[in-house]
């Protein structure tokens, strides 16, 4: 069982005509990852700023603002 967890698949095509690793992410997926990273960073930054102003009631202040 541990052999299957540590097994690696070759990136380059093998001699038997295999493809190696398949590309599964297209441009829409990469754009979604980028947008998610930017939005997530903005949310975490706003929570830090809100905690400085609202203190422990930051969750309540976000609920009221929403």
mmCIF file as Biopython writes it, N, C-alpha, C and O atoms, coordinates in Angstrom:
data_model
#
loop_
_atom_site.group_PDB
_atom_site.id
_atom_site.type_symbol
_atom_site.label_atom_id
_atom_site.label_alt_id
_atom_site.label_comp_id
_atom_site.label_asym_id
_atom_site.label_entity_id
_atom_site.label_seq_id
_atom_site.pdbx_PDB_ins_code
_atom_site.Cartn_x
_atom_site.Cartn_y
_atom_site.Cartn_z
_atom_site.occupancy
_atom_site.B_iso_or_equiv
_atom_site.auth_seq_id
_atom_site.auth_asym_id
_atom_site.pdbx_PDB_model_num
ATOM 1   N N  . UNK A ? 1  ? 0.818   -1.193 0.000   1.0 0.0 1  A 1 
ATOM 2   C CA . UNK A ? 1  ? 0.000   0.000  0.000   1.0 0.0 1  A 1 
ATOM 3   C C  . UNK A ? 1  ? 0.859   1.253  0.000   1.0 0.0 1  A 1 
ATOM 4   O O  . UNK A ? 1  ? 0.553   2.195  -0.731  1.0 0.0 1  A 1 
ATOM 5   N N  . UNK A ? 2  ? 1.909   1.298  0.782   1.0 0.0 2  A 1 
ATOM 6   C CA . UNK A ? 2  ? 2.747   2.493  0.819   1.0 0.0 2  A 1 
ATOM 7   C C  . UNK A ? 2  ? 3.485   2.699  -0.497  1.0 0.0 2  A 1 
ATOM 8   O O  . UNK A ? 2  ? 3.881   3.819  -0.818  1.0 0.0 2  A 1 
ATOM 9   N N  . UNK A ? 3  ? 3.675   1.617  -1.266  1.0 0.0 3  A 1 
ATOM 10  C CA . UNK A ? 3  ? 4.328   1.756  -2.560  1.0 0.0 3  A 1 
ATOM 11  C C  . UNK A ? 3  ? 3.476   2.586  -3.514  1.0 0.0 3  A 1 
ATOM 12  O O  . UNK A ? 3  ? 4.018   3.359  -4.304  1.0 0.0 3  A 1 
ATOM 13  N N  . UNK A ? 4  ? 2.154   2.443  -3.457  1.0 0.0 4  A 1 
ATOM 14  C CA . UNK A ? 4  ? 1.286   3.216  -4.344  1.0 0.0 4  A 1 
ATOM 15  C C  . UNK A ? 4  ? 1.238   4.687  -3.938  1.0 0.0 4  A 1 
ATOM 16  O O  . UNK A ? 4  ? 1.006   5.551  -4.783  1.0 0.0 4  A 1 
ATOM 17  N N  . UNK A ? 5  ? 1.457   4.988  -2.637  1.0 0.0 5  A 1 
ATOM 18  C CA . UNK A ? 5  ? 1.444   6.382  -2.204  1.0 0.0 5  A 1 
ATOM 19  C C  . UNK A ? 5  ? 2.706   7.122  -2.618  1.0 0.0 5  A 1 
ATOM 20  O O  . UNK A ? 5  ? 2.664   8.331  -2.846  1.0 0.0 5  A 1 
ATOM 21  N N  . UNK A ? 6  ? 3.819   6.423  -2.718  1.0 0.0 6  A 1 
ATOM 22  C CA . UNK A ? 6  ? 5.092   7.056  -3.022  1.0 0.0 6  A 1 
ATOM 23  C C  . UNK A ? 6  ? 5.484   6.952  -4.493  1.0 0.0 6  A 1 
ATOM 24  O O  . UNK A ? 6  ? 6.547   7.430  -4.890  1.0 0.0 6  A 1 
ATOM 25  N N  . UNK A ? 7  ? 4.638   6.337  -5.292  1.0 0.0 7  A 1 
ATOM 26  C CA . UNK A ? 7  ? 4.941   6.150  -6.706  1.0 0.0 7  A 1 
ATOM 27  C C  . UNK A ? 7  ? 4.831   7.472  -7.449  1.0 0.0 7  A 1 
ATOM 28  O O  . UNK A ? 7  ? 3.934   8.266  -7.168  1.0 0.0 7  A 1 
ATOM 29  N N  . UNK A ? 8  ? 5.716   7.713  -8.378  1.0 0.0 8  A 1 
ATOM 30  C CA . UNK A ? 8  ? 5.702   8.935  -9.183  1.0 0.0 8  A 1 
ATOM 31  C C  . UNK A ? 8  ? 5.436   8.584  -10.630 1.0 0.0 8  A 1 
ATOM 32  O O  . UNK A ? 8  ? 5.850   7.530  -11.113 1.0 0.0 8  A 1 
ATOM 33  N N  . UNK A ? 9  ? 4.741   9.475  -11.320 1.0 0.0 9  A 1 
ATOM 34  C CA . UNK A ? 9  ? 4.471   9.283  -12.737 1.0 0.0 9  A 1 
ATOM 35  C C  . UNK A ? 9  ? 5.410   10.179 -13.524 1.0 0.0 9  A 1 
ATOM 36  O O  . UNK A ? 9  ? 5.629   11.332 -13.151 1.0 0.0 9  A 1 
ATOM 37  N N  . UNK A ? 10 ? 5.954   9.669  -14.585 1.0 0.0 10 A 1 
ATOM 38  C CA . UNK A ? 10 ? 6.920   10.403 -15.389 1.0 0.0 10 A 1 
ATOM 39  C C  . UNK A ? 10 ? 6.237   11.545 -16.139 1.0 0.0 10 A 1 
ATOM 40  O O  . UNK A ? 10 ? 5.106   11.408 -16.606 1.0 0.0 10 A 1 
ATOM 41  N N  . UNK A ? 11 ? 6.940   12.668 -16.248 1.0 0.0 11 A 1 
ATOM 42  C CA . UNK A ? 11 ? 6.408   13.805 -16.994 1.0 0.0 11 A 1 
ATOM 43  C C  . UNK A ? 11 ? 6.644   13.613 -18.489 1.0 0.0 11 A 1 
ATOM 44  O O  . UNK A ? 11 ? 5.786   13.955 -19.303 1.0 0.0 11 A 1 
ATOM 45  N N  . UNK A ? 12 ? 7.779   13.077 -18.844 1.0 0.0 12 A 1 
ATOM 46  C CA . UNK A ? 12 ? 8.094   12.866 -20.254 1.0 0.0 12 A 1 
ATOM 47  C C  . UNK A ? 12 ? 7.405   11.602 -20.737 1.0 0.0 12 A 1 
ATOM 48  O O  . UNK A ? 12 ? 7.202   10.676 -19.952 1.0 0.0 12 A 1 
ATOM 49  N N  . UNK A ? 13 ? 7.038   11.541 -22.023 1.0 0.0 13 A 1 
ATOM 50  C CA . UNK A ? 13 ? 6.406   10.328 -22.540 1.0 0.0 13 A 1 
ATOM 51  C C  . UNK A ? 13 ? 7.349   9.138  -22.406 1.0 0.0 13 A 1 
ATOM 52  O O  . UNK A ? 13 ? 8.549   9.251  -22.655 1.0 0.0 13 A 1 
ATOM 53  N N  . UNK A ? 14 ? 6.796   8.007  -22.015 1.0 0.0 14 A 1 
ATOM 54  C CA . UNK A ? 14 ? 7.632   6.809  -21.874 1.0 0.0 14 A 1 
ATOM 55  C C  . UNK A ? 14 ? 7.825   6.120  -23.216 1.0 0.0 14 A 1 
ATOM 56  O O  . UNK A ? 14 ? 7.304   6.578  -24.233 1.0 0.0 14 A 1 
ATOM 57  N N  . UNK A ? 15 ? 8.566   5.031  -23.223 1.0 0.0 15 A 1 
ATOM 58  C CA . UNK A ? 15 ? 8.894   4.343  -24.475 1.0 0.0 15 A 1 
ATOM 59  C C  . UNK A ? 15 ? 7.716   3.551  -25.020 1.0 0.0 15 A 1 
ATOM 60  O O  . UNK A ? 15 ? 7.744   3.136  -26.178 1.0 0.0 15 A 1 
ATOM 61  N N  . UNK A ? 16 ? 6.689   3.332  -24.219 1.0 0.0 16 A 1 
ATOM 62  C CA . UNK A ? 16 ? 5.561   2.517  -24.660 1.0 0.0 16 A 1 
ATOM 63  C C  . UNK A ? 16 ? 4.436   3.353  -25.267 1.0 0.0 16 A 1 
ATOM 64  O O  . UNK A ? 16 ? 3.342   2.840  -25.499 1.0 0.0 16 A 1 
ATOM 65  N N  . UNK A ? 17 ? 4.690   4.610  -25.520 1.0 0.0 17 A 1 
ATOM 66  C CA . UNK A ? 17 ? 3.689   5.465  -26.158 1.0 0.0 17 A 1 
ATOM 67  C C  . UNK A ? 17 ? 2.736   6.136  -25.194 1.0 0.0 17 A 1 
ATOM 68  O O  . UNK A ? 17 ? 1.732   6.704  -25.625 1.0 0.0 17 A 1 
ATOM 69  N N  . UNK A ? 18 ? 3.016   6.090  -23.910 1.0 0.0 18 A 1 
ATOM 70  C CA . UNK A ? 18 ? 2.154   6.739  -22.924 1.0 0.0 18 A 1 
ATOM 71  C C  . UNK A ? 18 ? 2.288   8.246  -22.995 1.0 0.0 18 A 1 
ATOM 72  O O  . UNK A ? 18 ? 3.295   8.761  -23.482 1.0 0.0 18 A 1 
ATOM 73  N N  . UNK A ? 19 ? 1.299   8.943  -22.522 1.0 0.0 19 A 1 
ATOM 74  C CA . UNK A ? 19 ? 1.290   10.402 -22.586 1.0 0.0 19 A 1 
ATOM 75  C C  . UNK A ? 19 ? 2.025   11.069 -21.431 1.0 0.0 19 A 1 
ATOM 76  O O  . UNK A ? 19 ? 2.386   12.242 -21.536 1.0 0.0 19 A 1 
ATOM 77  N N  . UNK A ? 20 ? 2.254   10.361 -20.342 1.0 0.0 20 A 1 
ATOM 78  C CA . UNK A ? 20 ? 2.816   11.020 -19.171 1.0 0.0 20 A 1 
ATOM 79  C C  . UNK A ? 20 ? 1.706   11.729 -18.426 1.0 0.0 20 A 1 
ATOM 80  O O  . UNK A ? 20 ? 0.592   11.209 -18.352 1.0 0.0 20 A 1 
ATOM 81  N N  . UNK A ? 21 ? 1.973   12.889 -17.878 1.0 0.0 21 A 1 
ATOM 82  C CA . UNK A ? 21 ? 0.940   13.642 -17.173 1.0 0.0 21 A 1 
ATOM 83  C C  . UNK A ? 21 ? 0.065   14.413 -18.154 1.0 0.0 21 A 1 
ATOM 84  O O  . UNK A ? 21 ? 0.560   15.036 -19.094 1.0 0.0 21 A 1 
ATOM 85  N N  . UNK A ? 22 ? -1.231  14.361 -17.923 1.0 0.0 22 A 1 
ATOM 86  C CA . UNK A ? 22 ? -2.168  15.079 -18.798 1.0 0.0 22 A 1 
ATOM 87  C C  . UNK A ? 22 ? -2.375  16.488 -18.265 1.0 0.0 22 A 1 
ATOM 88  O O  . UNK A ? 22 ? -2.383  16.698 -17.052 1.0 0.0 22 A 1 
ATOM 89  N N  . UNK A ? 23 ? -2.540  17.441 -19.151 1.0 0.0 23 A 1 
ATOM 90  C CA . UNK A ? 23 ? -2.841  18.806 -18.745 1.0 0.0 23 A 1 
ATOM 91  C C  . UNK A ? 23 ? -4.336  18.883 -18.470 1.0 0.0 23 A 1 
ATOM 92  O O  . UNK A ? 23 ? -5.159  18.623 -19.347 1.0 0.0 23 A 1 
ATOM 93  N N  . UNK A ? 24 ? -4.667  19.242 -17.247 1.0 0.0 24 A 1 
ATOM 94  C CA . UNK A ? 24 ? -6.080  19.266 -16.881 1.0 0.0 24 A 1 
ATOM 95  C C  . UNK A ? 24 ? -6.603  20.675 -16.633 1.0 0.0 24 A 1 
ATOM 96  O O  . UNK A ? 24 ? -7.817  20.878 -16.617 1.0 0.0 24 A 1 
ATOM 97  N N  . UNK A ? 25 ? -5.727  21.646 -16.441 1.0 0.0 25 A 1 
ATOM 98  C CA . UNK A ? 25 ? -6.176  23.014 -16.205 1.0 0.0 25 A 1 
ATOM 99  C C  . UNK A ? 25 ? -6.114  23.820 -17.498 1.0 0.0 25 A 1 
ATOM 100 O O  . UNK A ? 25 ? -5.066  23.916 -18.137 1.0 0.0 25 A 1 
ATOM 101 N N  . UNK A ? 26 ? -7.228  24.382 -17.862 1.0 0.0 26 A 1 
ATOM 102 C CA . UNK A ? 26 ? -7.271  25.255 -19.028 1.0 0.0 26 A 1 
ATOM 103 C C  . UNK A ? 26 ? -7.234  26.711 -18.586 1.0 0.0 26 A 1 
ATOM 104 O O  . UNK A ? 26 ? -7.076  27.005 -17.401 1.0 0.0 26 A 1 
ATOM 105 N N  . UNK A ? 27 ? -7.378  27.613 -19.539 1.0 0.0 27 A 1 
ATOM 106 C CA . UNK A ? 27 ? -7.295  29.025 -19.203 1.0 0.0 27 A 1 
ATOM 107 C C  . UNK A ? 27 ? -8.439  29.491 -18.310 1.0 0.0 27 A 1 
ATOM 108 O O  . UNK A ? 27 ? -8.215  30.385 -17.493 1.0 0.0 27 A 1 
ATOM 109 N N  . UNK A ? 28 ? -9.670  28.938 -18.411 1.0 0.0 28 A 1 
ATOM 110 C CA . UNK A ? 28 ? -10.710 29.394 -17.475 1.0 0.0 28 A 1 
ATOM 111 C C  . UNK A ? 28 ? -10.391 29.014 -16.024 1.0 0.0 28 A 1 
ATOM 112 O O  . UNK A ? 28 ? -10.682 29.769 -15.096 1.0 0.0 28 A 1 
ATOM 113 N N  . UNK A ? 29 ? -9.789  27.836 -15.846 1.0 0.0 29 A 1 
ATOM 114 C CA . UNK A ? 29 ? -9.427  27.404 -14.498 1.0 0.0 29 A 1 
ATOM 115 C C  . UNK A ? 29 ? -8.327  28.292 -13.912 1.0 0.0 29 A 1 
ATOM 116 O O  . UNK A ? 29 ? -8.365  28.641 -12.732 1.0 0.0 29 A 1 
ATOM 117 N N  . UNK A ? 30 ? -7.366  28.647 -14.729 1.0 0.0 30 A 1 
ATOM 118 C CA . UNK A ? 30 ? -6.275  29.490 -14.251 1.0 0.0 30 A 1 
ATOM 119 C C  . UNK A ? 30 ? -6.755  30.902 -13.924 1.0 0.0 30 A 1 
ATOM 120 O O  . UNK A ? 30 ? -6.281  31.516 -12.968 1.0 0.0 30 A 1 
ATOM 121 N N  . UNK A ? 31 ? -7.691  31.414 -14.715 1.0 0.0 31 A 1 
ATOM 122 C CA . UNK A ? 31 ? -8.261  32.733 -14.426 1.0 0.0 31 A 1 
ATOM 123 C C  . UNK A ? 31 ? -9.049  32.672 -13.120 1.0 0.0 31 A 1 
ATOM 124 O O  . UNK A ? 31 ? -8.965  33.589 -12.302 1.0 0.0 31 A 1 
ATOM 125 N N  . UNK A ? 32 ? -9.821  31.592 -12.919 1.0 0.0 32 A 1 
ATOM 126 C CA . UNK A ? 32 ? -10.587 31.443 -11.687 1.0 0.0 32 A 1 
ATOM 127 C C  . UNK A ? 32 ? -9.664  31.352 -10.474 1.0 0.0 32 A 1 
ATOM 128 O O  . UNK A ? 32 ? -9.979  31.910 -9.423  1.0 0.0 32 A 1 
ATOM 129 N N  . UNK A ? 33 ? -8.546  30.670 -10.597 1.0 0.0 33 A 1 
ATOM 130 C CA . UNK A ? 33 ? -7.577  30.599 -9.503  1.0 0.0 33 A 1 
ATOM 131 C C  . UNK A ? 33 ? -7.010  31.979 -9.176  1.0 0.0 33 A 1 
ATOM 132 O O  . UNK A ? 33 ? -6.867  32.328 -8.004  1.0 0.0 33 A 1 
ATOM 133 N N  . UNK A ? 34 ? -6.692  32.752 -10.190 1.0 0.0 34 A 1 
ATOM 134 C CA . UNK A ? 34 ? -6.164  34.097 -9.978  1.0 0.0 34 A 1 
ATOM 135 C C  . UNK A ? 34 ? -7.181  35.015 -9.325  1.0 0.0 34 A 1 
ATOM 136 O O  . UNK A ? 34 ? -6.849  35.746 -8.392  1.0 0.0 34 A 1 
ATOM 137 N N  . UNK A ? 35 ? -8.419  34.983 -9.807  1.0 0.0 35 A 1 
ATOM 138 C CA . UNK A ? 35 ? -9.470  35.825 -9.219  1.0 0.0 35 A 1 
ATOM 139 C C  . UNK A ? 35 ? -9.729  35.404 -7.781  1.0 0.0 35 A 1 
ATOM 140 O O  . UNK A ? 35 ? -9.902  36.257 -6.910  1.0 0.0 35 A 1 
ATOM 141 N N  . UNK A ? 36 ? -9.756  34.098 -7.519  1.0 0.0 36 A 1 
ATOM 142 C CA . UNK A ? 36 ? -9.964  33.615 -6.157  1.0 0.0 36 A 1 
ATOM 143 C C  . UNK A ? 36 ? -8.857  34.048 -5.218  1.0 0.0 36 A 1 
ATOM 144 O O  . UNK A ? 36 ? -9.116  34.379 -4.061  1.0 0.0 36 A 1 
ATOM 145 N N  . UNK A ? 37 ? -7.626  34.050 -5.703  1.0 0.0 37 A 1 
ATOM 146 C CA . UNK A ? 37 ? -6.507  34.479 -4.873  1.0 0.0 37 A 1 
ATOM 147 C C  . UNK A ? 37 ? -6.610  35.969 -4.548  1.0 0.0 37 A 1 
ATOM 148 O O  . UNK A ? 37 ? -6.335  36.377 -3.420  1.0 0.0 37 A 1 
ATOM 149 N N  . UNK A ? 38 ? -7.001  36.776 -5.520  1.0 0.0 38 A 1 
ATOM 150 C CA . UNK A ? 38 ? -7.126  38.219 -5.297  1.0 0.0 38 A 1 
ATOM 151 C C  . UNK A ? 38 ? -8.275  38.518 -4.341  1.0 0.0 38 A 1 
ATOM 152 O O  . UNK A ? 38 ? -8.127  39.336 -3.433  1.0 0.0 38 A 1 
ATOM 153 N N  . UNK A ? 39 ? -9.417  37.864 -4.537  1.0 0.0 39 A 1 
ATOM 154 C CA . UNK A ? 39 ? -10.571 38.100 -3.659  1.0 0.0 39 A 1 
ATOM 155 C C  . UNK A ? 39 ? -10.269 37.607 -2.252  1.0 0.0 39 A 1 
ATOM 156 O O  . UNK A ? 39 ? -10.606 38.280 -1.278  1.0 0.0 39 A 1 
ATOM 157 N N  . UNK A ? 40 ? -9.645  36.454 -2.130  1.0 0.0 40 A 1 
ATOM 158 C CA . UNK A ? 40 ? -9.302  35.930 -0.813  1.0 0.0 40 A 1 
ATOM 159 C C  . UNK A ? 40 ? -8.343  36.828 -0.064  1.0 0.0 40 A 1 
ATOM 160 O O  . UNK A ? 40 ? -8.487  37.022 1.143   1.0 0.0 40 A 1 
ATOM 161 N N  . UNK A ? 41 ? -7.372  37.375 -0.759  1.0 0.0 41 A 1 
ATOM 162 C CA . UNK A ? 41 ? -6.436  38.299 -0.128  1.0 0.0 41 A 1 
ATOM 163 C C  . UNK A ? 41 ? -7.159  39.565 0.335   1.0 0.0 41 A 1 
ATOM 164 O O  . UNK A ? 41 ? -6.883  40.084 1.417   1.0 0.0 41 A 1 
ATOM 165 N N  . UNK A ? 42 ? -8.072  40.048 -0.478  1.0 0.0 42 A 1 
ATOM 166 C CA . UNK A ? 42 ? -8.841  41.233 -0.091  1.0 0.0 42 A 1 
ATOM 167 C C  . UNK A ? 42 ? -9.700  40.987 1.132   1.0 0.0 42 A 1 
ATOM 168 O O  . UNK A ? 42 ? -9.808  41.855 1.998   1.0 0.0 42 A 1 
ATOM 169 N N  . UNK A ? 43 ? -10.314 39.810 1.215   1.0 0.0 43 A 1 
ATOM 170 C CA . UNK A ? 43 ? -11.154 39.497 2.371   1.0 0.0 43 A 1 
ATOM 171 C C  . UNK A ? 43 ? -10.304 39.409 3.632   1.0 0.0 43 A 1 
ATOM 172 O O  . UNK A ? 43 ? -10.685 39.950 4.670   1.0 0.0 43 A 1 
ATOM 173 N N  . UNK A ? 44 ? -9.166  38.740 3.558   1.0 0.0 44 A 1 
ATOM 174 C CA . UNK A ? 44 ? -8.303  38.628 4.730   1.0 0.0 44 A 1 
ATOM 175 C C  . UNK A ? 44 ? -7.773  39.993 5.163   1.0 0.0 44 A 1 
ATOM 176 O O  . UNK A ? 44 ? -7.639  40.255 6.359   1.0 0.0 44 A 1 
ATOM 177 N N  . UNK A ? 45 ? -7.476  40.850 4.213   1.0 0.0 45 A 1 
ATOM 178 C CA . UNK A ? 45 ? -7.005  42.194 4.546   1.0 0.0 45 A 1 
ATOM 179 C C  . UNK A ? 45 ? -8.109  42.999 5.219   1.0 0.0 45 A 1 
ATOM 180 O O  . UNK A ? 45 ? -7.863  43.705 6.196   1.0 0.0 45 A 1 
ATOM 181 N N  . UNK A ? 46 ? -9.322  42.888 4.693   1.0 0.0 46 A 1 
ATOM 182 C CA . UNK A ? 46 ? -10.443 43.620 5.299   1.0 0.0 46 A 1 
ATOM 183 C C  . UNK A ? 46 ? -10.749 43.139 6.706   1.0 0.0 46 A 1 
ATOM 184 O O  . UNK A ? 46 ? -11.125 43.937 7.565   1.0 0.0 46 A 1 
ATOM 185 N N  . UNK A ? 47 ? -10.595 41.848 6.951   1.0 0.0 47 A 1 
ATOM 186 C CA . UNK A ? 47 ? -10.829 41.337 8.300   1.0 0.0 47 A 1 
ATOM 187 C C  . UNK A ? 47 ? -9.804  41.928 9.257   1.0 0.0 47 A 1 
ATOM 188 O O  . UNK A ? 47 ? -10.149 42.280 10.385  1.0 0.0 47 A 1 
ATOM 189 N N  . UNK A ? 48 ? -8.554  42.044 8.831   1.0 0.0 48 A 1 
ATOM 190 C CA . UNK A ? 48 ? -7.534  42.642 9.686   1.0 0.0 48 A 1 
ATOM 191 C C  . UNK A ? 48 ? -7.812  44.099 9.981   1.0 0.0 48 A 1 
ATOM 192 O O  . UNK A ? 48 ? -7.651  44.546 11.116  1.0 0.0 48 A 1 
ATOM 193 N N  . UNK A ? 49 ? -8.228  44.842 8.973   1.0 0.0 49 A 1 
ATOM 194 C CA . UNK A ? 49 ? -8.552  46.267 9.177   1.0 0.0 49 A 1 
ATOM 195 C C  . UNK A ? 49 ? -9.799  46.393 10.041  1.0 0.0 49 A 1 
ATOM 196 O O  . UNK A ? 49 ? -9.858  47.249 10.924  1.0 0.0 49 A 1 
ATOM 197 N N  . UNK A ? 50 ? -10.796 45.546 9.793   1.0 0.0 50 A 1 
ATOM 198 C CA . UNK A ? 50 ? -12.028 45.592 10.571  1.0 0.0 50 A 1 
ATOM 199 C C  . UNK A ? 50 ? -11.810 45.218 12.031  1.0 0.0 50 A 1 
ATOM 200 O O  . UNK A ? 50 ? -12.448 45.779 12.922  1.0 0.0 50 A 1 
ATOM 201 N N  . UNK A ? 51 ? -10.913 44.275 12.274  1.0 0.0 51 A 1 
ATOM 202 C CA . UNK A ? 51 ? -10.625 43.876 13.653  1.0 0.0 51 A 1 
ATOM 203 C C  . UNK A ? 51 ? -9.959  45.010 14.418  1.0 0.0 51 A 1 
ATOM 204 O O  . UNK A ? 51 ? -10.151 45.135 15.628  1.0 0.0 51 A 1 
ATOM 205 N N  . UNK A ? 52 ? -9.189  45.826 13.740  1.0 0.0 52 A 1 
ATOM 206 C CA . UNK A ? 52 ? -8.544  46.960 14.403  1.0 0.0 52 A 1 
ATOM 207 C C  . UNK A ? 52 ? -9.568  48.029 14.788  1.0 0.0 52 A 1 
ATOM 208 O O  . UNK A ? 52 ? -9.390  48.730 15.785  1.0 0.0 52 A 1 
ATOM 209 N N  . UNK A ? 53 ? -10.641 48.155 13.997  1.0 0.0 53 A 1 
ATOM 210 C CA . UNK A ? 53 ? -11.632 49.197 14.270  1.0 0.0 53 A 1 
ATOM 211 C C  . UNK A ? 53 ? -12.806 48.695 15.108  1.0 0.0 53 A 1 
ATOM 212 O O  . UNK A ? 53 ? -13.289 49.405 15.991  1.0 0.0 53 A 1 
ATOM 213 N N  . UNK A ? 54 ? -13.267 47.469 14.833  1.0 0.0 54 A 1 
ATOM 214 C CA . UNK A ? 54 ? -14.457 46.960 15.509  1.0 0.0 54 A 1 
ATOM 215 C C  . UNK A ? 54 ? -14.120 46.065 16.694  1.0 0.0 54 A 1 
ATOM 216 O O  . UNK A ? 54 ? -14.986 45.779 17.520  1.0 0.0 54 A 1 
ATOM 217 N N  . UNK A ? 55 ? -12.892 45.629 16.782  1.0 0.0 55 A 1 
ATOM 218 C CA . UNK A ? 55 ? -12.501 44.765 17.890  1.0 0.0 55 A 1 
ATOM 219 C C  . UNK A ? 55 ? -13.115 43.383 17.771  1.0 0.0 55 A 1 
ATOM 220 O O  . UNK A ? 55 ? -13.189 42.830 16.673  1.0 0.0 55 A 1 
ATOM 221 N N  . UNK A ? 56 ? -13.555 42.818 18.888  1.0 0.0 56 A 1 
ATOM 222 C CA . UNK A ? 56 ? -14.109 41.463 18.862  1.0 0.0 56 A 1 
ATOM 223 C C  . UNK A ? 56 ? -15.422 41.348 18.096  1.0 0.0 56 A 1 
ATOM 224 O O  . UNK A ? 56 ? -15.834 40.238 17.758  1.0 0.0 56 A 1 
ATOM 225 N N  . UNK A ? 57 ? -16.083 42.456 17.815  1.0 0.0 57 A 1 
ATOM 226 C CA . UNK A ? 57 ? -17.355 42.414 17.112  1.0 0.0 57 A 1 
ATOM 227 C C  . UNK A ? 57 ? -17.173 42.500 15.606  1.0 0.0 57 A 1 
ATOM 228 O O  . UNK A ? 57 ? -18.081 42.945 14.903  1.0 0.0 57 A 1 
ATOM 229 N N  . UNK A ? 58 ? -16.020 42.084 15.097  1.0 0.0 58 A 1 
ATOM 230 C CA . UNK A ? 58 ? -15.769 42.201 13.655  1.0 0.0 58 A 1 
ATOM 231 C C  . UNK A ? 58 ? -16.742 41.336 12.858  1.0 0.0 58 A 1 
ATOM 232 O O  . UNK A ? 58 ? -17.154 41.734 11.768  1.0 0.0 58 A 1 
ATOM 233 N N  . UNK A ? 59 ? -17.116 40.174 13.365  1.0 0.0 59 A 1 
ATOM 234 C CA . UNK A ? 59 ? -18.079 39.323 12.655  1.0 0.0 59 A 1 
ATOM 235 C C  . UNK A ? 59 ? -19.438 40.018 12.586  1.0 0.0 59 A 1 
ATOM 236 O O  . UNK A ? 59 ? -20.093 40.006 11.544  1.0 0.0 59 A 1 
ATOM 237 N N  . UNK A ? 60 ? -19.854 40.618 13.686  1.0 0.0 60 A 1 
ATOM 238 C CA . UNK A ? 60 ? -21.117 41.331 13.719  1.0 0.0 60 A 1 
ATOM 239 C C  . UNK A ? 60 ? -21.082 42.547 12.791  1.0 0.0 60 A 1 
ATOM 240 O O  . UNK A ? 60 ? -22.066 42.829 12.106  1.0 0.0 60 A 1 
ATOM 241 N N  . UNK A ? 61 ? -19.976 43.258 12.763  1.0 0.0 61 A 1 
ATOM 242 C CA . UNK A ? 61 ? -19.889 44.433 11.889  1.0 0.0 61 A 1 
ATOM 243 C C  . UNK A ? 61 ? -19.920 44.032 10.414  1.0 0.0 61 A 1 
ATOM 244 O O  . UNK A ? 61 ? -20.499 44.749 9.597   1.0 0.0 61 A 1 
ATOM 245 N N  . UNK A ? 62 ? -19.304 42.890 10.055  1.0 0.0 62 A 1 
ATOM 246 C CA . UNK A ? 62 ? -19.367 42.411 8.672   1.0 0.0 62 A 1 
ATOM 247 C C  . UNK A ? 62 ? -20.787 41.983 8.323   1.0 0.0 62 A 1 
ATOM 248 O O  . UNK A ? 62 ? -21.235 42.203 7.198   1.0 0.0 62 A 1 
ATOM 249 N N  . UNK A ? 63 ? -21.509 41.368 9.277   1.0 0.0 63 A 1 
ATOM 250 C CA . UNK A ? 63 ? -22.888 40.936 9.020   1.0 0.0 63 A 1 
ATOM 251 C C  . UNK A ? 63 ? -23.792 42.155 8.809   1.0 0.0 63 A 1 
ATOM 252 O O  . UNK A ? 63 ? -24.663 42.142 7.939   1.0 0.0 63 A 1 
ATOM 253 N N  . UNK A ? 64 ? -23.584 43.202 9.602   1.0 0.0 64 A 1 
ATOM 254 C CA . UNK A ? 64 ? -24.394 44.417 9.441   1.0 0.0 64 A 1 
ATOM 255 C C  . UNK A ? 64 ? -24.067 45.108 8.117   1.0 0.0 64 A 1 
ATOM 256 O O  . UNK A ? 64 ? -24.966 45.595 7.432   1.0 0.0 64 A 1 
ATOM 257 N N  . UNK A ? 65 ? -22.786 45.151 7.758   1.0 0.0 65 A 1 
ATOM 258 C CA . UNK A ? 65 ? -22.390 45.789 6.501   1.0 0.0 65 A 1 
ATOM 259 C C  . UNK A ? 65 ? -22.898 45.001 5.301   1.0 0.0 65 A 1 
ATOM 260 O O  . UNK A ? 65 ? -23.203 45.583 4.260   1.0 0.0 65 A 1 
ATOM 261 N N  . UNK A ? 66 ? -22.990 43.689 5.439   1.0 0.0 66 A 1 
ATOM 262 C CA . UNK A ? 66 ? -23.480 42.850 4.340   1.0 0.0 66 A 1 
ATOM 263 C C  . UNK A ? 66 ? -24.959 43.010 4.160   1.0 0.0 66 A 1 
ATOM 264 O O  . UNK A ? 66 ? -25.545 42.380 3.280   1.0 0.0 66 A 1 
#
